[in-house]
Amino acid sequence: MSATKSVNGYQINQAKDGQWWVDSVGGENIAGPFPTQELAIEVASVLQDQPTAFTRKRKNPQS
């Protein structure tokens, strides 16, 4: 197994079966499997995190 690489804030990891995955820093699988490390790196280099959805504050009705 190869050492984990970091690309664009994502981790490139090789699974036990030899396939490559793009994971979040928290270990969640984001994309994959890929047959080569180069393909996983290419995908990770173009991924962008989406900002969290805006939540509206509810006003409490005054009685």
C-alpha positions in Angstrom: 0.0 0.0 0.0 1.1 3.5 -0.8 1.2 6.5 1.6 -1.8 8.7 1.7 -1.6 11.8 -0.5 -3.5 15.1 0.0 -4.8 16.8 -3.1 -7.1 19.9 -2.9 -8.1 19.1 0.7 -9.0 15.5 -0.1 -7.1 12.3 0.8 -6.1 9.8 -1.9 -6.1 6.3 -0.4 -5.5 2.9 -1.8 -7.9 0.2 -0.6 -6.8 -3.4 0.2 -8.1 -4.5 -3.3 -5.7 -2.1 -5.0 -8.4 0.4 -6.0 -7.9 4.1 -5.3 -10.4 6.3 -3.5 -10.9 10.1 -2.9 -11.8 10.5 0.7 -12.7 13.5 2.9 -10.3 14.4 5.7 -12.8 12.7 8.0 -12.5 9.4 6.1 -15.7 9.5 4.1 -15.5 8.1 0.6 -16.2 10.9 -1.8 -15.4 9.3 -5.2 -14.1 6.1 -6.5 -12.9 3.5 -6.9 -10.3 4.3 -9.6 -7.9 1.8 -11.1 -4.9 4.2 -10.8 -3.7 6.8 -8.3 -3.3 9.3 -11.2 -7.0 9.1 -12.0 -8.0 9.6 -8.3 -5.6 12.6 -8.1 -7.1 14.1 -11.3 -10.6 13.9 -9.9 -9.6 15.3 -6.5 -8.0 18.2 -8.2 -11.3 19.4 -9.7 -13.6 18.7 -6.7 -15.1 21.7 -4.9 -16.9 21.6 -1.6 -20.4 23.2 -1.7 -21.2 25.7 1.0 -23.8 24.6 3.5 -27.3 25.7 2.8 -28.5 28.9 4.2 -30.9 28.5 7.1 -33.5 31.1 8.0 -34.0 32.1 11.6 -37.6 31.8 12.6 -39.0 34.7 14.5 -40.8 33.8 17.7 -44.3 35.3 17.7 -44.8 37.7 20.6 -48.1 37.1 22.4 
